[in-house]
Amino acid sequence: MRTRWLAVSLIVLAAASPRAFAQSASVQAQSLFEEGRKLQQAGKLAEACAAFESSQKLDPAVTTLLNLADCREQNHQLATAWGTFTDANRMARTSGNDKLARVASTHAKKLEPRLSKLMISVAADHQVAGLEVLRGNDPVDPASWNHALPIDGGTYTITARAPGRAPWSTTKTIKVEADVQTIEIPKLAEAKPTPPPAVSSAGNPAARAPAPVAAPAPTPPAPARTASAPAPTTSAPAPAVADRSEAAHARTLPIVVGAGALVLGGGALALHLSGNSTYARAKASNDQTQRDSLYHSANTRRYAAEGFGVAAIGCAGAAVFLLVRGGGEHRSDATSLVPVASPQLTGLAVVGSW
């Protein structure tokens, strides 16, 4: 019993499935058709035409084709609308619906005088081997060459190409209604051969071969020396120019010491002025504790100013001495600048021998 019920169930499902799929496609097509009607009434013609076209693909019907053709006509696609009315007429006659066939035929005949046409003219002697003509990106069937065919208004790019030939293209604008245009395809010129790539010297053995070098002239033999005439000896000349690096060092050191003197002098002046200012604040203060603290700070800054001043004077004197001495005899004794810091003295010391 279970096997019999299972077989019956499978037969029922197999019979019902195609019908269920057909109903689903029909429902979707009807939904798209209704959406197209609403979009067309709202003036959204491009979206409406797309909805009608999708509905026709899901569930072909004469009524859908008629609505699609009417939408194309309102969207100023007259050639497409005329072709769609013609298809609707053929479909209605096939299904035996004479009424809809007459409706489609009447609309197609009304559109015929309004159609714009384009003829792509290709002379027989211009039809080179492998010739291909494109309208935009779509190939044009050679059977339609030299015939004026309906076309929607717009701007089109016509391209002609063939193997071994230079391509040719032109742009033509077609009016929406009653415009007739002709584009003549010329005989394509032969493509210019591409020059071979230049070969660099790195890959050419002949280019890498060095040029022949002439053999040097023979050197005459040197005269034989006698025992009494000893061979002359050549002594290397003494260098006439002193080491430039040492000279540069001799000029740089006085400059560095002089700059240190300026820095120390500036520090001494700043500390001196700060000490005087602090001392004046101490005298004006009424608080004894604050006055003592300010006096102590003022004295510390003055002592530091004196130390910096002495160091600046010393550095200035050392800089003058080194500058004057640099013009005399050069010595290789090392001279260095050493910082000095102590409670009694702060500054720079020049260490060396003179």
C-alpha positions in Angstrom: 0.0 0.0 0.0 2.8 2.4 0.9 4.5 1.8 -2.5 1.3 2.3 -4.3 0.6 5.6 -2.5 4.2 6.8 -3.2 3.8 6.1 -6.9 0.5 7.9 -7.1 2.0 10.9 -5.2 5.0 11.1 -7.6 2.7 11.0 -10.6 0.5 13.8 -9.2 3.6 15.9 -8.5 5.1 15.3 -11.9 1.8 16.4 -13.6 1.4 19.4 -11.3 5.0 20.8 -11.4 5.0 22.2 -15.0 1.6 23.8 -14.4 2.9 25.3 -11.2 5.9 26.8 -12.9 3.8 28.1 -15.7 1.4 29.7 -13.3 4.4 31.3 -11.5 5.8 32.8 -14.8 2.3 34.0 -15.7 1.8 35.7 -12.3 5.2 37.4 -12.6 4.4 38.5 -16.2 1.1 39.9 -15.1 2.7 41.8 -12.3 5.3 43.3 -14.6 2.6 44.2 -17.1 0.6 46.1 -14.4 3.8 47.8 -13.3 4.5 48.9 -16.9 1.0 50.4 -17.2 1.5 52.4 -14.0 4.9 53.6 -15.1 3.6 54.6 -18.5 0.8 56.6 -16.9 3.4 58.3 -14.6 5.4 59.4 -17.7 8.4 57.1 -16.9 8.5 55.7 -20.4 11.9 54.0 -20.4 11.1 52.1 -17.2 7.6 51.2 -18.5 9.0 49.8 -21.8 11.5 47.7 -19.9 8.7 46.3 -17.7 6.6 45.4 -20.7 9.5 43.7 -22.4 10.3 41.6 -19.3 6.6 40.6 -19.1 6.7 39.5 -22.8 9.7 37.3 -22.3 8.1 35.5 -19.3 4.7 35.0 -20.9 4.3 36.1 -24.6 1.0 37.7 -25.4 -0.4 39.9 -28.2 -1.8 42.4 -25.7 1.6 42.8 -24.1 3.3 43.4 -27.5 0.7 46.1 -28.3 1.3 47.9 -25.1 5.1 47.6 -25.6 4.8 49.0 -29.1 2.7 51.9 -27.9 5.3 52.6 -25.2 8.1 52.7 -27.7 6.1 55.1 -29.9 5.6 57.5 -27.0 9.3 57.2 -26.2 10.1 58.4 -29.7 11.5 55.0 -30.8 9.4 54.9 -33.9 11.4 52.2 -35.8 11.3 49.9 -32.8 7.6 50.6 -32.3 6.8 49.9 -35.9 8.7 46.6 -35.7 6.9 45.7 -32.5 3.4 46.4 -34.0 4.4 44.2 -37.0 5.3 41.4 -34.6 2.0 41.8 -32.8 0.1 41.6 -36.1 1.9 38.4 -37.0 1.3 36.8 -33.5 -2.4 37.8 -33.6 -2.9 36.3 -37.0 -1.2 33.1 -35.9 -3.4 32.8 -32.9 -6.5 33.6 -34.9 -7.3 36.9 -33.2 -8.3 39.0 -36.2 -9.4 42.0 -34.1 -5.9 42.5 -32.5 -4.3 41.8 -35.8 -6.2 44.7 -37.4 -5.3 47.0 -34.5 -1.6 46.2 -34.8 -1.6 46.5 -38.6 -3.4 49.9 -38.4 -0.8 51.3 -36.0 2.1 50.0 -38.1 0.8 51.6 -41.3 0.3 55.0 -39.5 4.0 54.9 -38.4 5.5 54.0 -41.8 5.6 57.6 -43.3 7.1 58.9 -40.1 10.1 56.5 -40.0 13.6 57.7 -40.3 15.9 55.5 -42.5 19.6 54.8 -42.8 21.4 53.2 -45.7 25.0 51.9 -45.3 26.3 51.9 -48.8 29.2 49.6 -49.7 30.3 49.6 -53.3 31.2 46.2 -54.8 34.9 47.3 -55.3 35.0 48.5 -51.7 34.0 45.1 -50.3 37.5 43.9 -49.4 38.1 40.4 -47.9 36.9 40.1 -44.3 35.1 43.5 -44.3 33.0 44.0 -41.2 30.7 47.0 -40.6 29.6 47.9 -37.1 26.9 50.2 -35.8 28.1 51.1 -32.4 29.3 47.8 -31.0 26.8 45.7 -33.1 27.8 44.1 -36.4 25.6 45.1 -39.4 24.5 42.1 -41.4 26.0 42.3 -45.0 22.5 41.4 -46.3 21.3 44.8 -45.1 24.1 46.8 -46.9 22.9 49.1 -49.6 19.3 49.1 -48.3 17.5 52.0 -46.5 16.2 50.5 -43.3 14.1 52.0 -40.5 16.1 53.3 -37.6 15.4 55.1 -34.3 16.5 58.7 -34.0 19.9 59.3 -32.3 23.6 59.6 -32.9 25.4 56.5 -34.2 29.0 55.6 -34.9 29.6 53.5 -38.0 32.9 51.6 -38.1 34.4 49.6 -41.0 37.4 47.2 -40.5 39.1 44.3 -42.2 42.2 42.2 -41.7 45.3 44.0 -42.9 43.4 47.2 -43.5 43.4 50.5 -41.6 40.0 50.9 -39.8 37.6 53.7 -40.7 34.7 55.3 -38.7 32.3 58.2 -38.9 29.5 59.6 -36.7 26.0 60.4 -38.0 23.0 61.9 -36.2 19.5 60.7 -37.3 16.4 62.7 -36.7 13.5 61.2 -34.8 11.0 61.4 -37.8 11.2 61.2 -41.6 15.0 61.5 -41.9 16.9 59.6 -44.6 20.6 59.4 -44.3 23.3 57.5 -46.3 26.8 56.5 -45.1 29.2 55.4 -47.8 31.9 53.0 -46.7 35.2 53.8 -48.5 37.7 51.2 -49.7 39.9 50.6 -46.7 43.6 51.5 -47.2 46.2 48.9 -46.5 47.6 49.1 -43.0 51.1 50.4 -42.8 53.6 47.8 -41.7 54.8 48.1 -38.1 58.6 48.8 -38.0 60.6 46.2 -36.2 61.7 47.1 -32.7 65.1 48.6 -32.3 67.7 46.1 -31.1 69.8 47.5 -28.3 73.6 47.0 -28.2 73.2 44.7 -25.2 71.6 42.0 -27.4 73.8 42.5 -30.5 77.1 40.6 -30.3 78.5 42.7 -33.2 77.7 45.9 -31.4 79.5 44.6 -28.3 82.7 43.8 -30.1 85.3 46.5 -29.4 86.8 48.5 -32.2 90.2 47.3 -33.4 93.0 49.1 -31.7 96.2 49.9 -33.6 99.3 48.1 -32.4 101.7 50.5 -30.5 104.8 51.6 -32.3 107.9 49.6 -31.2 110.0 51.2 -28.6 113.6 51.8 -29.6 116.1 49.8 -27.5 117.7 51.8 -24.7 121.5 52.4 -25.1 123.7 50.0 -23.2 125.2 51.4 -20.0 128.9 51.3 -19.3 130.4 50.3 -16.1 131.8 53.7 -15.5 128.5 55.5 -15.9 126.2 54.5 -13.1 122.4 54.6 -13.7 120.8 57.9 -12.8 118.6 57.8 -9.8 115.4 59.7 -9.5 114.3 61.0 -6.1 110.7 61.9 -5.4 110.1 65.6 -5.0 109.1 66.8 -1.6 105.5 67.9 -1.3 105.1 71.7 -1.8 101.7 72.0 -0.4 100.8 71.3 3.3 97.9 69.1 4.3 94.7 70.9 3.5 92.7 69.2 6.2 95.1 70.5 8.9 94.9 74.0 7.5 91.2 73.9 7.6 91.3 72.7 11.2 93.6 75.6 12.0 91.0 78.1 10.6 88.0 76.4 12.1 89.1 76.2 15.8 89.4 80.0 16.3 85.9 80.5 14.9 84.4 77.9 17.2 86.2 79.4 20.3 85.0 82.9 19.3 81.4 81.6 18.9 81.7 80.1 22.4 82.8 83.5 23.7 79.8 85.2 22.2 77.4 82.6 23.7 79.0 82.9 27.1 79.0 86.7 27.0 75.3 86.6 26.1 74.6 84.3 29.0 76.5 86.5 31.4 74.5 89.6 30.3 71.2 87.8 30.6 72.0 86.5 34.1 73.3 90.0 35.2 70.0 91.6 34.1 67.9 88.9 35.7 69.9 89.4 39.0 69.4 93.1 39.0 65.6 92.6 38.4 65.4 90.1 41.2 67.3 92.4 43.5 64.9 95.2 42.8 62.0 93.0 43.6 63.6 92.0 46.9 64.0 95.6 47.9 60.4 96.3 47.1 59.0 93.3 49.0 57.5 93.8 52.5 57.7 90.1 53.3 61.0 89.3 55.1 61.0 85.7 54.0 60.3 86.5 50.4 62.9 89.3 50.5 65.6 86.9 51.8 64.7 84.4 49.1 64.9 87.0 46.4 68.2 88.4 47.7 69.7 84.9 47.6 68.4 84.3 44.1 69.7 87.6 42.9 73.2 86.9 44.4 73.3 83.5 42.8 72.5 84.9 39.3 75.1 87.7 39.7 77.8 85.1 40.6 76.9 83.0 37.7 77.0 86.1 35.4 80.5 86.9 36.7 81.6 83.3 35.9 80.1 83.4 32.4 81.8 86.8 31.8 85.2 85.5 32.9 84.8 82.5 30.7 83.7 84.6 27.7 86.8 86.8 28.1 89.0 83.8 28.3 87.5 82.3 25.2 87.7 85.6 23.3 91.4 85.8 24.2 92.0 82.2 23.1 90.2 82.8 19.8 92.4 85.9 19.0 95.6 84.0 20.0 94.7 81.0 17.8 93.7 83.2 14.9 96.9 85.2 15.0 99.1 82.1 15.5 97.3 80.2 12.6 99.2 82.4 10.1 102.6 81.4 11.4 104.4 78.1 11.6 102.0 75.1 11.6 102.5 72.5 14.3 100.8 69.1 14.6 100.2 69.4 18.4 96.6 68.7 19.1 94.4 71.5 20.5 91.0 70.9 22.0 88.1 72.9 23.6 87.1 71.4 27.0 84.0 72.6 29.0 84.6 73.5 32.7 81.9 73.6 35.3 82.5 74.2 39.1 80.9 76.2 41.9 83.6 78.9 41.4 83.9 78.9 37.6 81.8 78.0 34.6 83.0 78.2 31.0 85.3 76.6 28.3 89.0 75.8 28.5 91.4 75.5 25.6 93.9 72.6 26.1 96.9 72.2 24.0 100.6 73.2 23.5 102.0 76.2 21.7 
